[in-house]
């Protein structure tokens, strides 16, 4: 399993360039590089949420990626000093909105909703003094139904939970900020735009030297940790980290060079 290593210090430098440049093409290239570098964060959040529903994890990662790009576009270091925290909220919010919308289109059988009420009451009743919830098997036995049915109820209930747009988050300066103010309009950036950006990045990756290309593919696309890559290539983890850093900088150069030639 990947260790989700993200170099936020380097991302911070790219964000400064992104915010300071007025060249829209350069901003686009920086956005793509930052998104690729922070993709492990998207995958970590997506897989955490995917464990609680039946949606394909790849679909959730795609949606989370849209949230990441919105975070890049909207991030203001004068308001929030921690990009990781800011991006986490937008990525999570984007995924939860997606799951909420899917739930609204899926009509569970009436018996599931009726059973959900009984399950929730029983869970509160059986919760121990330490706040530990009863197992699905315990609930099924108490209600005289199958564990599979209880799993279905819990899944529906969890998918109904959404992050409130009125929920306040705390910035690095301890200022309370409404998440609603931080989420861009759905038309601002969408999955279609994300797919186009992926194609640009994929074409640029093909132009990297072999040693750089292989670590990028293994880390960002095959979900191998830096330690796993190091073991496979017979090099140190530090060398893998340096190659990844060099690869991302080279990708930015390749994208910019292609634009200049065009």
HELIX and SHEET records of a PDB file:
HELIX    1   1 UNK A    8  UNK A   20  1                                  13    
HELIX    2   2 UNK A   24  UNK A   37  1                                  14    
HELIX    3   3 UNK A   39  UNK A   50  1                                  12    
HELIX    4   4 UNK A   57  UNK A   74  1                                  18    
HELIX    5   5 UNK A   83  UNK A  105  1                                  23    
HELIX    6   6 UNK A  110  UNK A  126  1                                  17    
HELIX    7   7 UNK A  136  UNK A  143  1                                   8    
HELIX    8   8 UNK A  147  UNK A  160  1                                  14    
HELIX    9   9 UNK A  179  UNK A  182  5                                   4    
HELIX   10  10 UNK A  191  UNK A  205  1                                  15    
HELIX   11  11 UNK A  210  UNK A  216  1                                   7    
HELIX   12  12 UNK A  217  UNK A  221  3                                   5    
HELIX   13  13 UNK A  226  UNK A  233  1                                   8    
HELIX   14  14 UNK A  237  UNK A  261  1                                  25    
SHEET    1   A 2 UNK A 168  UNK A 170  0                                        
SHEET    2   A 2 UNK A 176  UNK A 178 -1                                        
END                                                                             
